[in-house]
Amino acid sequence: MNLLSGDAWKDSELFSDEEKAVIRWADEVTNQRAKENDAAFWEMRKHFNDRQIVELTFLCGMWNLSARITEPLHLMVEPPGKRIAFQEKDM
């Protein structure tokens, strides 16, 4: 079962309260609801300082930007089960 595809993560004992706060925050940022969700923000404040919240928010934004570019262009950043293949430089 994929715990992150729905709301099952909320009741799962596999995630700590800190991890649940991050999952919730990432979902709110991704779906552009974070500004209105004070509860999600204050839950983050219980576990993280300002810098950490900014860094986590920035990271969510960067992954969302990546998805918004790669998805419509049908690009696969990293094939399942494989690492990104980088070109070798000529020596």
PDB file of N, CA, C and O in Angstrom:
ATOM      1  N   MET A   1       0.846  -1.180   0.000  1.00  0.00           N
ATOM      2  CA  MET A   1       0.000   0.000   0.000  1.00  0.00           C
ATOM      3  C   MET A   1       0.892   1.244   0.000  1.00  0.00           C
ATOM      4  O   MET A   1       1.864   1.313   0.753  1.00  0.00           O
ATOM      5  N   ASN A   2       0.569   2.205  -0.826  1.00  0.00           N
ATOM      6  CA  ASN A   2       1.297   3.462  -0.887  1.00  0.00           C
ATOM      7  C   ASN A   2       0.659   4.440   0.097  1.00  0.00           C
ATOM      8  O   ASN A   2      -0.410   4.991  -0.169  1.00  0.00           O
ATOM      9  N   LEU A   3       1.312   4.649   1.219  1.00  0.00           N
ATOM     10  CA  LEU A   3       0.752   5.505   2.268  1.00  0.00           C
ATOM     11  C   LEU A   3       0.701   6.970   1.885  1.00  0.00           C
ATOM     12  O   LEU A   3      -0.044   7.737   2.496  1.00  0.00           O
ATOM     13  N   LEU A   4       1.474   7.380   0.888  1.00  0.00           N
ATOM     14  CA  LEU A   4       1.529   8.790   0.535  1.00  0.00           C
ATOM     15  C   LEU A   4       0.571   9.171  -0.583  1.00  0.00           C
ATOM     16  O   LEU A   4       0.476  10.349  -0.929  1.00  0.00           O
ATOM     17  N   SER A   5      -0.138   8.211  -1.153  1.00  0.00           N
ATOM     18  CA  SER A   5      -1.043   8.534  -2.262  1.00  0.00           C
ATOM     19  C   SER A   5      -2.399   9.050  -1.793  1.00  0.00           C
ATOM     20  O   SER A   5      -3.177   9.550  -2.605  1.00  0.00           O
ATOM     21  N   GLY A   6      -2.687   8.944  -0.545  1.00  0.00           N
ATOM     22  CA  GLY A   6      -3.957   9.432   0.000  1.00  0.00           C
ATOM     23  C   GLY A   6      -3.711  10.015   1.384  1.00  0.00           C
ATOM     24  O   GLY A   6      -2.704  10.683   1.615  1.00  0.00           O
ATOM     25  N   ASP A   7      -4.626   9.761   2.292  1.00  0.00           N
ATOM     26  CA  ASP A   7      -4.499  10.273   3.658  1.00  0.00           C
ATOM     27  C   ASP A   7      -4.112   9.203   4.671  1.00  0.00           C
ATOM     28  O   ASP A   7      -4.127   9.466   5.874  1.00  0.00           O
ATOM     29  N   ALA A   8      -3.766   8.003   4.212  1.00  0.00           N
ATOM     30  CA  ALA A   8      -3.448   6.904   5.125  1.00  0.00           C
ATOM     31  C   ALA A   8      -2.251   7.218   6.016  1.00  0.00           C
ATOM     32  O   ALA A   8      -2.142   6.687   7.121  1.00  0.00           O
ATOM     33  N   TRP A   9      -1.358   8.075   5.542  1.00  0.00           N
ATOM     34  CA  TRP A   9      -0.177   8.439   6.325  1.00  0.00           C
ATOM     35  C   TRP A   9      -0.538   9.101   7.645  1.00  0.00           C
ATOM     36  O   TRP A   9       0.212   9.001   8.616  1.00  0.00           O
ATOM     37  N   LYS A  10      -1.681   9.775   7.688  1.00  0.00           N
ATOM     38  CA  LYS A  10      -2.084  10.513   8.889  1.00  0.00           C
ATOM     39  C   LYS A  10      -2.249   9.599  10.103  1.00  0.00           C
ATOM     40  O   LYS A  10      -1.943   9.995  11.228  1.00  0.00           O
ATOM     41  N   ASP A  11      -2.732   8.376   9.874  1.00  0.00           N
ATOM     42  CA  ASP A  11      -2.982   7.436  10.963  1.00  0.00           C
ATOM     43  C   ASP A  11      -1.904   6.367  11.091  1.00  0.00           C
ATOM     44  O   ASP A  11      -1.970   5.517  11.979  1.00  0.00           O
ATOM     45  N   SER A  12      -0.915   6.408  10.208  1.00  0.00           N
ATOM     46  CA  SER A  12       0.130   5.397  10.210  1.00  0.00           C
ATOM     47  C   SER A  12       1.107   5.603  11.363  1.00  0.00           C
ATOM     48  O   SER A  12       1.491   6.729  11.677  1.00  0.00           O
ATOM     49  N   GLU A  13       1.495   4.512  11.975  1.00  0.00           N
ATOM     50  CA  GLU A  13       2.504   4.554  13.026  1.00  0.00           C
ATOM     51  C   GLU A  13       3.915   4.487  12.434  1.00  0.00           C
ATOM     52  O   GLU A  13       4.901   4.523  13.170  1.00  0.00           O
ATOM     53  N   LEU A  14       4.010   4.390  11.112  1.00  0.00           N
ATOM     54  CA  LEU A  14       5.311   4.334  10.444  1.00  0.00           C
ATOM     55  C   LEU A  14       5.997   5.696  10.399  1.00  0.00           C
ATOM     56  O   LEU A  14       7.210   5.777  10.203  1.00  0.00           O
ATOM     57  N   PHE A  15       5.217   6.774  10.580  1.00  0.00           N
ATOM     58  CA  PHE A  15       5.762   8.128  10.528  1.00  0.00           C
ATOM     59  C   PHE A  15       5.682   8.779  11.895  1.00  0.00           C
ATOM     60  O   PHE A  15       4.685   8.644  12.605  1.00  0.00           O
ATOM     61  N   SER A  16       6.734   9.483  12.252  1.00  0.00           N
ATOM     62  CA  SER A  16       6.744  10.246  13.507  1.00  0.00           C
ATOM     63  C   SER A  16       5.873  11.491  13.338  1.00  0.00           C
ATOM     64  O   SER A  16       5.454  11.814  12.226  1.00  0.00           O
ATOM     65  N   ASP A  17       5.607  12.177  14.431  1.00  0.00           N
ATOM     66  CA  ASP A  17       4.842  13.431  14.347  1.00  0.00           C
ATOM     67  C   ASP A  17       5.580  14.457  13.496  1.00  0.00           C
ATOM     68  O   ASP A  17       4.960  15.218  12.755  1.00  0.00           O
ATOM     69  N   GLU A  18       6.900  14.476  13.604  1.00  0.00           N
ATOM     70  CA  GLU A  18       7.714  15.393  12.804  1.00  0.00           C
ATOM     71  C   GLU A  18       7.575  15.071  11.312  1.00  0.00           C
ATOM     72  O   GLU A  18       7.399  15.973  10.492  1.00  0.00           O
ATOM     73  N   GLU A  19       7.656  13.798  10.970  1.00  0.00           N
ATOM     74  CA  GLU A  19       7.522  13.395   9.567  1.00  0.00           C
ATOM     75  C   GLU A  19       6.116  13.693   9.041  1.00  0.00           C
ATOM     76  O   GLU A  19       5.962  14.103   7.891  1.00  0.00           O
ATOM     77  N   LYS A  20       5.104  13.492   9.863  1.00  0.00           N
ATOM     78  CA  LYS A  20       3.737  13.800   9.449  1.00  0.00           C
ATOM     79  C   LYS A  20       3.561  15.300   9.206  1.00  0.00           C
ATOM     80  O   LYS A  20       2.850  15.704   8.286  1.00  0.00           O
ATOM     81  N   ALA A  21       4.207  16.117  10.026  1.00  0.00           N
ATOM     82  CA  ALA A  21       4.137  17.566   9.819  1.00  0.00           C
ATOM     83  C   ALA A  21       4.744  17.936   8.471  1.00  0.00           C
ATOM     84  O   ALA A  21       4.202  18.780   7.757  1.00  0.00           O
ATOM     85  N   VAL A  22       5.863  17.313   8.118  1.00  0.00           N
ATOM     86  CA  VAL A  22       6.518  17.594   6.837  1.00  0.00           C
ATOM     87  C   VAL A  22       5.668  17.113   5.666  1.00  0.00           C
ATOM     88  O   VAL A  22       5.534  17.822   4.668  1.00  0.00           O
ATOM     89  N   ILE A  23       5.097  15.926   5.775  1.00  0.00           N
ATOM     90  CA  ILE A  23       4.237  15.403   4.696  1.00  0.00           C
ATOM     91  C   ILE A  23       3.052  16.331   4.489  1.00  0.00           C
ATOM     92  O   ILE A  23       2.708  16.670   3.356  1.00  0.00           O
ATOM     93  N   ARG A  24       2.431  16.740   5.588  1.00  0.00           N
ATOM     94  CA  ARG A  24       1.283  17.654   5.494  1.00  0.00           C
ATOM     95  C   ARG A  24       1.701  18.982   4.869  1.00  0.00           C
ATOM     96  O   ARG A  24       1.002  19.509   4.004  1.00  0.00           O
ATOM     97  N   TRP A  25       2.833  19.522   5.301  1.00  0.00           N
ATOM     98  CA  TRP A  25       3.312  20.798   4.779  1.00  0.00           C
ATOM     99  C   TRP A  25       3.608  20.674   3.287  1.00  0.00           C
ATOM    100  O   TRP A  25       3.228  21.542   2.500  1.00  0.00           O
ATOM    101  N   ALA A  26       4.282  19.602   2.901  1.00  0.00           N
ATOM    102  CA  ALA A  26       4.601  19.392   1.475  1.00  0.00           C
ATOM    103  C   ALA A  26       3.321  19.314   0.648  1.00  0.00           C
ATOM    104  O   ALA A  26       3.267  19.845  -0.461  1.00  0.00           O
ATOM    105  N   ASP A  27       2.315  18.672   1.167  1.00  0.00           N
ATOM    106  CA  ASP A  27       1.027  18.575   0.463  1.00  0.00           C
ATOM    107  C   ASP A  27       0.365  19.949   0.346  1.00  0.00           C
ATOM    108  O   ASP A  27      -0.174  20.299  -0.704  1.00  0.00           O
ATOM    109  N   GLU A  28       0.411  20.718   1.424  1.00  0.00           N
ATOM    110  CA  GLU A  28      -0.187  22.053   1.403  1.00  0.00           C
ATOM    111  C   GLU A  28       0.556  22.976   0.438  1.00  0.00           C
ATOM    112  O   GLU A  28      -0.072  23.723  -0.312  1.00  0.00           O
ATOM    113  N   VAL A  29       1.886  22.928   0.454  1.00  0.00           N
ATOM    114  CA  VAL A  29       2.686  23.757  -0.451  1.00  0.00           C
ATOM    115  C   VAL A  29       2.424  23.338  -1.898  1.00  0.00           C
ATOM    116  O   VAL A  29       2.211  24.188  -2.762  1.00  0.00           O
ATOM    117  N   THR A  30       2.439  22.047  -2.157  1.00  0.00           N
ATOM    118  CA  THR A  30       2.239  21.530  -3.512  1.00  0.00           C
ATOM    119  C   THR A  30       0.890  21.933  -4.073  1.00  0.00           C
ATOM    120  O   THR A  30       0.778  22.260  -5.255  1.00  0.00           O
ATOM    121  N   ASN A  31      -0.124  21.912  -3.242  1.00  0.00           N
ATOM    122  CA  ASN A  31      -1.484  22.226  -3.692  1.00  0.00           C
ATOM    123  C   ASN A  31      -1.863  23.688  -3.449  1.00  0.00           C
ATOM    124  O   ASN A  31      -3.031  24.064  -3.547  1.00  0.00           O
ATOM    125  N   GLN A  32      -0.870  24.494  -3.136  1.00  0.00           N
ATOM    126  CA  GLN A  32      -1.020  25.943  -2.950  1.00  0.00           C
ATOM    127  C   GLN A  32      -2.100  26.305  -1.936  1.00  0.00           C
ATOM    128  O   GLN A  32      -2.916  27.199  -2.160  1.00  0.00           O
ATOM    129  N   ARG A  33      -2.082  25.577  -0.804  1.00  0.00           N
ATOM    130  CA  ARG A  33      -3.024  25.848   0.284  1.00  0.00           C
ATOM    131  C   ARG A  33      -2.301  26.266   1.560  1.00  0.00           C
ATOM    132  O   ARG A  33      -2.947  26.572   2.562  1.00  0.00           O
ATOM    133  N   ALA A  34      -0.971  26.284   1.535  1.00  0.00           N
ATOM    134  CA  ALA A  34      -0.194  26.541   2.749  1.00  0.00           C
ATOM    135  C   ALA A  34      -0.491  27.916   3.357  1.00  0.00           C
ATOM    136  O   ALA A  34      -0.515  28.060   4.579  1.00  0.00           O
ATOM    137  N   LYS A  35      -0.711  28.900   2.527  1.00  0.00           N
ATOM    138  CA  LYS A  35      -0.959  30.263   3.011  1.00  0.00           C
ATOM    139  C   LYS A  35      -2.186  30.323   3.923  1.00  0.00           C
ATOM    140  O   LYS A  35      -2.201  31.068   4.902  1.00  0.00           O
ATOM    141  N   GLU A  36      -3.199  29.545   3.601  1.00  0.00           N
ATOM    142  CA  GLU A  36      -4.444  29.571   4.379  1.00  0.00           C
ATOM    143  C   GLU A  36      -4.470  28.552   5.515  1.00  0.00           C
ATOM    144  O   GLU A  36      -5.386  28.573   6.337  1.00  0.00           O
ATOM    145  N   ASN A  37      -3.468  27.650   5.575  1.00  0.00           N
ATOM    146  CA  ASN A  37      -3.516  26.577   6.567  1.00  0.00           C
ATOM    147  C   ASN A  37      -2.592  26.885   7.747  1.00  0.00           C
ATOM    148  O   ASN A  37      -1.451  26.427   7.802  1.00  0.00           O
ATOM    149  N   ASP A  38      -3.113  27.667   8.679  1.00  0.00           N
ATOM    150  CA  ASP A  38      -2.333  28.021   9.864  1.00  0.00           C
ATOM    151  C   ASP A  38      -1.996  26.797  10.706  1.00  0.00           C
ATOM    152  O   ASP A  38      -0.918  26.737  11.296  1.00  0.00           O
ATOM    153  N   ALA A  39      -2.890  25.829  10.771  1.00  0.00           N
ATOM    154  CA  ALA A  39      -2.641  24.629  11.575  1.00  0.00           C
ATOM    155  C   ALA A  39      -1.422  23.869  11.061  1.00  0.00           C
ATOM    156  O   ALA A  39      -0.601  23.404  11.851  1.00  0.00           O
ATOM    157  N   ALA A  40      -1.303  23.741   9.749  1.00  0.00           N
ATOM    158  CA  ALA A  40      -0.143  23.052   9.171  1.00  0.00           C
ATOM    159  C   ALA A  40       1.137  23.818   9.477  1.00  0.00           C
ATOM    160  O   ALA A  40       2.165  23.216   9.787  1.00  0.00           O
ATOM    161  N   PHE A  41       1.077  25.138   9.391  1.00  0.00           N
ATOM    162  CA  PHE A  41       2.254  25.954   9.691  1.00  0.00           C
ATOM    163  C   PHE A  41       2.668  25.810  11.153  1.00  0.00           C
ATOM    164  O   PHE A  41       3.850  25.625  11.445  1.00  0.00           O
ATOM    165  N   TRP A  42       1.714  25.891  12.066  1.00  0.00           N
ATOM    166  CA  TRP A  42       2.055  25.812  13.486  1.00  0.00           C
ATOM    167  C   TRP A  42       2.517  24.419  13.873  1.00  0.00           C
ATOM    168  O   TRP A  42       3.291  24.261  14.817  1.00  0.00           O
ATOM    169  N   GLU A  43       2.056  23.420  13.160  1.00  0.00           N
ATOM    170  CA  GLU A  43       2.560  22.063  13.395  1.00  0.00           C
ATOM    171  C   GLU A  43       4.036  21.992  12.980  1.00  0.00           C
ATOM    172  O   GLU A  43       4.839  21.344  13.652  1.00  0.00           O
ATOM    173  N   MET A  44       4.382  22.643  11.897  1.00  0.00           N
ATOM    174  CA  MET A  44       5.783  22.713  11.481  1.00  0.00           C
ATOM    175  C   MET A  44       6.620  23.443  12.536  1.00  0.00           C
ATOM    176  O   MET A  44       7.742  23.037  12.837  1.00  0.00           O
ATOM    177  N   ARG A  45       6.068  24.519  13.091  1.00  0.00           N
ATOM    178  CA  ARG A  45       6.785  25.317  14.106  1.00  0.00           C
ATOM    179  C   ARG A  45       7.104  24.501  15.361  1.00  0.00           C
ATOM    180  O   ARG A  45       8.062  24.807  16.072  1.00  0.00           O
ATOM    181  N   LYS A  46       6.310  23.471  15.635  1.00  0.00           N
ATOM    182  CA  LYS A  46       6.588  22.618  16.796  1.00  0.00           C
ATOM    183  C   LYS A  46       7.891  21.848  16.621  1.00  0.00           C
ATOM    184  O   LYS A  46       8.557  21.509  17.599  1.00  0.00           O
ATOM    185  N   HIS A  47       8.247  21.576  15.376  1.00  0.00           N
ATOM    186  CA  HIS A  47       9.371  20.687  15.097  1.00  0.00           C
ATOM    187  C   HIS A  47      10.581  21.362  14.450  1.00  0.00           C
ATOM    188  O   HIS A  47      11.696  20.846  14.523  1.00  0.00           O
ATOM    189  N   PHE A  48      10.357  22.521  13.814  1.00  0.00           N
ATOM    190  CA  PHE A  48      11.412  23.135  13.012  1.00  0.00           C
ATOM    191  C   PHE A  48      11.529  24.629  13.294  1.00  0.00           C
ATOM    192  O   PHE A  48      10.554  25.283  13.663  1.00  0.00           O
ATOM    193  N   ASN A  49      12.739  25.157  13.112  1.00  0.00           N
ATOM    194  CA  ASN A  49      12.931  26.597  13.253  1.00  0.00           C
ATOM    195  C   ASN A  49      12.627  27.283  11.915  1.00  0.00           C
ATOM    196  O   ASN A  49      12.335  26.618  10.921  1.00  0.00           O
ATOM    197  N   ASP A  50      12.699  28.616  11.902  1.00  0.00           N
ATOM    198  CA  ASP A  50      12.357  29.374  10.689  1.00  0.00           C
ATOM    199  C   ASP A  50      13.184  28.944   9.482  1.00  0.00           C
ATOM    200  O   ASP A  50      12.651  28.728   8.394  1.00  0.00           O
ATOM    201  N   ARG A  51      14.476  28.826   9.686  1.00  0.00           N
ATOM    202  CA  ARG A  51      15.356  28.452   8.570  1.00  0.00           C
ATOM    203  C   ARG A  51      14.972  27.085   7.997  1.00  0.00           C
ATOM    204  O   ARG A  51      14.918  26.916   6.779  1.00  0.00           O
ATOM    205  N   GLN A  52      14.709  26.124   8.860  1.00  0.00           N
ATOM    206  CA  GLN A  52      14.344  24.783   8.402  1.00  0.00           C
ATOM    207  C   GLN A  52      13.022  24.795   7.636  1.00  0.00           C
ATOM    208  O   GLN A  52      12.873  24.096   6.634  1.00  0.00           O
ATOM    209  N   ILE A  53      12.069  25.589   8.113  1.00  0.00           N
ATOM    210  CA  ILE A  53      10.781  25.687   7.413  1.00  0.00           C
ATOM    211  C   ILE A  53      10.976  26.310   6.036  1.00  0.00           C
ATOM    212  O   ILE A  53      10.394  25.848   5.054  1.00  0.00           O
ATOM    213  N   VAL A  54      11.787  27.349   5.964  1.00  0.00           N
ATOM    214  CA  VAL A  54      12.069  27.979   4.667  1.00  0.00           C
ATOM    215  C   VAL A  54      12.743  26.969   3.742  1.00  0.00           C
ATOM    216  O   VAL A  54      12.362  26.853   2.577  1.00  0.00           O
ATOM    217  N   GLU A  55      13.733  26.243   4.240  1.00  0.00           N
ATOM    218  CA  GLU A  55      14.444  25.274   3.411  1.00  0.00           C
ATOM    219  C   GLU A  55      13.519  24.161   2.923  1.00  0.00           C
ATOM    220  O   GLU A  55      13.582  23.773   1.757  1.00  0.00           O
ATOM    221  N   LEU A  56      12.660  23.645   3.807  1.00  0.00           N
ATOM    222  CA  LEU A  56      11.706  22.606   3.404  1.00  0.00           C
ATOM    223  C   LEU A  56      10.703  23.137   2.379  1.00  0.00           C
ATOM    224  O   LEU A  56      10.346  22.438   1.430  1.00  0.00           O
ATOM    225  N   THR A  57      10.256  24.367   2.575  1.00  0.00           N
ATOM    226  CA  THR A  57       9.316  24.985   1.643  1.00  0.00           C
ATOM    227  C   THR A  57       9.979  25.202   0.291  1.00  0.00           C
ATOM    228  O   THR A  57       9.369  24.949  -0.747  1.00  0.00           O
ATOM    229  N   PHE A  58      11.223  25.668   0.295  1.00  0.00           N
ATOM    230  CA  PHE A  58      11.975  25.879  -0.943  1.00  0.00           C
ATOM    231  C   PHE A  58      12.166  24.544  -1.672  1.00  0.00           C
ATOM    232  O   PHE A  58      11.994  24.466  -2.888  1.00  0.00           O
ATOM    233  N   LEU A  59      12.517  23.512  -0.934  1.00  0.00           N
ATOM    234  CA  LEU A  59      12.702  22.188  -1.534  1.00  0.00           C
ATOM    235  C   LEU A  59      11.417  21.691  -2.188  1.00  0.00           C
ATOM    236  O   LEU A  59      11.448  21.151  -3.294  1.00  0.00           O
ATOM    237  N   CYS A  60      10.294  21.871  -1.509  1.00  0.00           N
ATOM    238  CA  CYS A  60       8.991  21.492  -2.092  1.00  0.00           C
ATOM    239  C   CYS A  60       8.745  22.273  -3.382  1.00  0.00           C
ATOM    240  O   CYS A  60       8.312  21.710  -4.388  1.00  0.00           O
ATOM    241  N   GLY A  61       9.024  23.566  -3.339  1.00  0.00           N
ATOM    242  CA  GLY A  61       8.830  24.396  -4.520  1.00  0.00           C
ATOM    243  C   GLY A  61       9.695  23.966  -5.687  1.00  0.00           C
ATOM    244  O   GLY A  61       9.240  23.955  -6.831  1.00  0.00           O
ATOM    245  N   MET A  62      10.943  23.609  -5.406  1.00  0.00           N
ATOM    246  CA  MET A  62      11.850  23.184  -6.474  1.00  0.00           C
ATOM    247  C   MET A  62      11.402  21.860  -7.092  1.00  0.00           C
ATOM    248  O   MET A  62      11.468  21.697  -8.310  1.00  0.00           O
ATOM    249  N   TRP A  63      10.948  20.918  -6.271  1.00  0.00           N
ATOM    250  CA  TRP A  63      10.452  19.643  -6.820  1.00  0.00           C
ATOM    251  C   TRP A  63       9.186  19.881  -7.637  1.00  0.00           C
ATOM    252  O   TRP A  63       8.982  19.246  -8.672  1.00  0.00           O
ATOM    253  N   ASN A  64       8.342  20.789  -7.175  1.00  0.00           N
ATOM    254  CA  ASN A  64       7.137  21.101  -7.939  1.00  0.00           C
ATOM    255  C   ASN A  64       7.487  21.759  -9.267  1.00  0.00           C
ATOM    256  O   ASN A  64       6.870  21.459 -10.289  1.00  0.00           O
ATOM    257  N   LEU A  65       8.467  22.649  -9.262  1.00  0.00           N
ATOM    258  CA  LEU A  65       8.918  23.272 -10.504  1.00  0.00           C
ATOM    259  C   LEU A  65       9.439  22.205 -11.461  1.00  0.00           C
ATOM    260  O   LEU A  65       9.110  22.209 -12.647  1.00  0.00           O
ATOM    261  N   SER A  66      10.242  21.306 -10.946  1.00  0.00           N
ATOM    262  CA  SER A  66      10.781  20.225 -11.771  1.00  0.00           C
ATOM    263  C   SER A  66       9.656  19.409 -12.400  1.00  0.00           C
ATOM    264  O   SER A  66       9.703  19.100 -13.591  1.00  0.00           O
ATOM    265  N   ALA A  67       8.655  19.063 -11.611  1.00  0.00           N
ATOM    266  CA  ALA A  67       7.535  18.280 -12.128  1.00  0.00           C
ATOM    267  C   ALA A  67       6.732  19.055 -13.163  1.00  0.00           C
ATOM    268  O   ALA A  67       6.239  18.475 -14.131  1.00  0.00           O
ATOM    269  N   ARG A  68       6.599  20.350 -12.968  1.00  0.00           N
ATOM    270  CA  ARG A  68       5.831  21.167 -13.909  1.00  0.00           C
ATOM    271  C   ARG A  68       6.549  21.354 -15.249  1.00  0.00           C
ATOM    272  O   ARG A  68       5.933  21.732 -16.246  1.00  0.00           O
ATOM    273  N   ILE A  69       7.838  21.090 -15.257  1.00  0.00           N
ATOM    274  CA  ILE A  69       8.595  21.148 -16.511  1.00  0.00           C
ATOM    275  C   ILE A  69       8.693  19.766 -17.151  1.00  0.00           C
ATOM    276  O   ILE A  69       8.453  19.614 -18.349  1.00  0.00           O
ATOM    277  N   THR A  70       9.043  18.769 -16.358  1.00  0.00           N
ATOM    278  CA  THR A  70       9.271  17.435 -16.920  1.00  0.00           C
ATOM    279  C   THR A  70       7.994  16.741 -17.357  1.00  0.00           C
ATOM    280  O   THR A  70       7.997  16.047 -18.374  1.00  0.00           O
ATOM    281  N   GLU A  71       6.909  16.904 -16.624  1.00  0.00           N
ATOM    282  CA  GLU A  71       5.664  16.194 -16.950  1.00  0.00           C
ATOM    283  C   GLU A  71       5.111  16.579 -18.315  1.00  0.00           C
ATOM    284  O   GLU A  71       4.846  15.683 -19.117  1.00  0.00           O
ATOM    285  N   PRO A  72       4.921  17.859 -18.628  1.00  0.00           N
ATOM    286  CA  PRO A  72       4.346  18.181 -19.936  1.00  0.00           C
ATOM    287  C   PRO A  72       5.282  17.864 -21.102  1.00  0.00           C
ATOM    288  O   PRO A  72       4.832  17.676 -22.232  1.00  0.00           O
ATOM    289  N   LEU A  73       6.588  17.806 -20.823  1.00  0.00           N
ATOM    290  CA  LEU A  73       7.549  17.496 -21.885  1.00  0.00           C
ATOM    291  C   LEU A  73       7.849  15.999 -21.976  1.00  0.00           C
ATOM    292  O   LEU A  73       8.688  15.566 -22.766  1.00  0.00           O
ATOM    293  N   HIS A  74       7.145  15.217 -21.151  1.00  0.00           N
ATOM    294  CA  HIS A  74       7.303  13.759 -21.144  1.00  0.00           C
ATOM    295  C   HIS A  74       8.744  13.345 -20.860  1.00  0.00           C
ATOM    296  O   HIS A  74       9.258  12.401 -21.460  1.00  0.00           O
ATOM    297  N   LEU A  75       9.382  14.049 -19.950  1.00  0.00           N
ATOM    298  CA  LEU A  75      10.761  13.739 -19.575  1.00  0.00           C
ATOM    299  C   LEU A  75      10.774  12.886 -18.314  1.00  0.00           C
ATOM    300  O   LEU A  75       9.971  13.090 -17.404  1.00  0.00           O
ATOM    301  N   MET A  76      11.682  11.943 -18.274  1.00  0.00           N
ATOM    302  CA  MET A  76      11.847  11.130 -17.082  1.00  0.00           C
ATOM    303  C   MET A  76      13.198  11.492 -16.483  1.00  0.00           C
ATOM    304  O   MET A  76      14.244  11.186 -17.057  1.00  0.00           O
ATOM    305  N   VAL A  77      13.169  12.140 -15.331  1.00  0.00           N
ATOM    306  CA  VAL A  77      14.405  12.608 -14.706  1.00  0.00           C
ATOM    307  C   VAL A  77      15.268  11.433 -14.287  1.00  0.00           C
ATOM    308  O   VAL A  77      16.467  11.409 -14.563  1.00  0.00           O
ATOM    309  N   GLU A  78      14.678  10.480 -13.637  1.00  0.00           N
ATOM    310  CA  GLU A  78      15.415   9.297 -13.195  1.00  0.00           C
ATOM    311  C   GLU A  78      14.545   8.073 -13.427  1.00  0.00           C
ATOM    312  O   GLU A  78      13.522   7.904 -12.763  1.00  0.00           O
ATOM    313  N   PRO A  79      14.941   7.213 -14.367  1.00  0.00           N
ATOM    314  CA  PRO A  79      14.140   6.027 -14.652  1.00  0.00           C
ATOM    315  C   PRO A  79      13.978   5.167 -13.400  1.00  0.00           C
ATOM    316  O   PRO A  79      14.908   5.073 -12.599  1.00  0.00           O
ATOM    317  N   PRO A  80      12.819   4.541 -13.215  1.00  0.00           N
ATOM    318  CA  PRO A  80      12.608   3.694 -12.036  1.00  0.00           C
ATOM    319  C   PRO A  80      13.692   2.625 -11.913  1.00  0.00           C
ATOM    320  O   PRO A  80      13.989   1.914 -12.873  1.00  0.00           O
ATOM    321  N   GLY A  81      14.268   2.523 -10.739  1.00  0.00           N
ATOM    322  CA  GLY A  81      15.285   1.521 -10.484  1.00  0.00           C
ATOM    323  C   GLY A  81      16.665   1.844 -11.029  1.00  0.00           C
ATOM    324  O   GLY A  81      17.585   1.036 -10.902  1.00  0.00           O
ATOM    325  N   LYS A  82      16.822   3.009 -11.632  1.00  0.00           N
ATOM    326  CA  LYS A  82      18.111   3.381 -12.199  1.00  0.00           C
ATOM    327  C   LYS A  82      18.500   4.772 -11.718  1.00  0.00           C
ATOM    328  O   LYS A  82      17.649   5.574 -11.333  1.00  0.00           O
ATOM    329  N   ARG A  83      19.773   5.035 -11.745  1.00  0.00           N
ATOM    330  CA  ARG A  83      20.253   6.368 -11.420  1.00  0.00           C
ATOM    331  C   ARG A  83      20.304   7.203 -12.686  1.00  0.00           C
ATOM    332  O   ARG A  83      20.244   6.667 -13.793  1.00  0.00           O
ATOM    333  N   ILE A  84      20.414   8.494 -12.527  1.00  0.00           N
ATOM    334  CA  ILE A  84      20.541   9.385 -13.671  1.00  0.00           C
ATOM    335  C   ILE A  84      21.877   9.098 -14.363  1.00  0.00           C
ATOM    336  O   ILE A  84      22.918   9.023 -13.711  1.00  0.00           O
ATOM    337  N   ALA A  85      21.838   8.941 -15.669  1.00  0.00           N
ATOM    338  CA  ALA A  85      23.056   8.683 -16.428  1.00  0.00           C
ATOM    339  C   ALA A  85      23.669  10.013 -16.851  1.00  0.00           C
ATOM    340  O   ALA A  85      23.091  10.741 -17.658  1.00  0.00           O
ATOM    341  N   PHE A  86      24.824  10.322 -16.314  1.00  0.00           N
ATOM    342  CA  PHE A  86      25.515  11.549 -16.671  1.00  0.00           C
ATOM    343  C   PHE A  86      26.515  11.259 -17.781  1.00  0.00           C
ATOM    344  O   PHE A  86      27.102  10.178 -17.837  1.00  0.00           O
ATOM    345  N   GLN A  87      26.696  12.209 -18.639  1.00  0.00           N
ATOM    346  CA  GLN A  87      27.666  12.036 -19.717  1.00  0.00           C
ATOM    347  C   GLN A  87      29.062  12.125 -19.138  1.00  0.00           C
ATOM    348  O   GLN A  87      29.337  12.932 -18.250  1.00  0.00           O
ATOM    349  N   GLU A  88      29.950  11.269 -19.664  1.00  0.00           N
ATOM    350  CA  GLU A  88      31.337  11.338 -19.236  1.00  0.00           C
ATOM    351  C   GLU A  88      32.036  12.408 -20.048  1.00  0.00           C
ATOM    352  O   GLU A  88      31.830  12.524 -21.256  1.00  0.00           O
ATOM    353  N   LYS A  89      32.851  13.173 -19.387  1.00  0.00           N
ATOM    354  CA  LYS A  89      33.611  14.212 -20.068  1.00  0.00           C
ATOM    355  C   LYS A  89      34.832  13.582 -20.733  1.00  0.00           C
ATOM    356  O   LYS A  89      35.451  12.665 -20.194  1.00  0.00           O
ATOM    357  N   ASP A  90      35.160  14.095 -21.912  1.00  0.00           N
ATOM    358  CA  ASP A  90      36.376  13.630 -22.569  1.00  0.00           C
ATOM    359  C   ASP A  90      37.573  14.157 -21.806  1.00  0.00           C
ATOM    360  O   ASP A  90      37.600  15.310 -21.376  1.00  0.00           O
ATOM    361  N   MET A  91      38.534  13.315 -21.650  1.00  0.00           N
ATOM    362  CA  MET A  91      39.732  13.733 -20.930  1.00  0.00           C
ATOM    363  C   MET A  91      40.806  14.146 -21.874  1.00  0.00           C
ATOM    364  O   MET A  91      41.893  14.530 -21.443  1.00  0.00           O
TER     365      MET A  91
END
